[in-house]
Amino acid sequence: MDRRRIVVFALLAGMLAVGLWVRHYLAPENVIRRGLRAGIAAFEQERMLGAARPVSRAYRDRWGMSYESLAGHMREVMDTYDGLQVDVEPFTVEVHGEEASTALRFILWGSYESTRGYVIGSLDEPCTATLQWRKEPVGWRIISISELDIPELRDELARRQHQPE
């Protein structure tokens, strides 16, 4: 092979590699994963706008929560606890066209009056949630939570499920 063919081959191989990387990076599953991880990191750092970013302004769930009330609960947790940490087990994302779902198992840790411990969930009984996503003009956003189990709030969640907010 002459030098010119080697250069053309190297350029084509490089373009193919970049194209495959961009395709992988922009795949809906990966965009959703990054968005959720960024929202969790912002919550841990008590950055409210970043924590609420993955949530759609049209958010509604069967417990009567809206975008505003969900953000209010996040703010209350941030104001009450220090050193927030969300431990999330590895999760999968299922995409079906313009909608997706993510099933999570997680524990929220924090400190209250200098005592560190579980805020919700535990190693023996983590919280579980199934997030429903929709592709909106601004990107993938959480539009609802279809399943939610927070061991410490089971009774409250059962009561709220039957009463609109």
JOBELDA-V714435 format. One line per field, one symbol per residue. burial: # if it has 16 or more other ideal C-beta (glycine too) atoms within 10 Angstrom, else .. A space follows every 10 residues. Layout:
burial = ???
This chain:
burial = .......... .......... .......#.. ###.##..## .###.#...# ######..## #.#.#.#..# #..#..##.. #..#.#.... #.#.#....# ##.#.##### .......### #....####. ###.#....# #####..#.# .........# .....
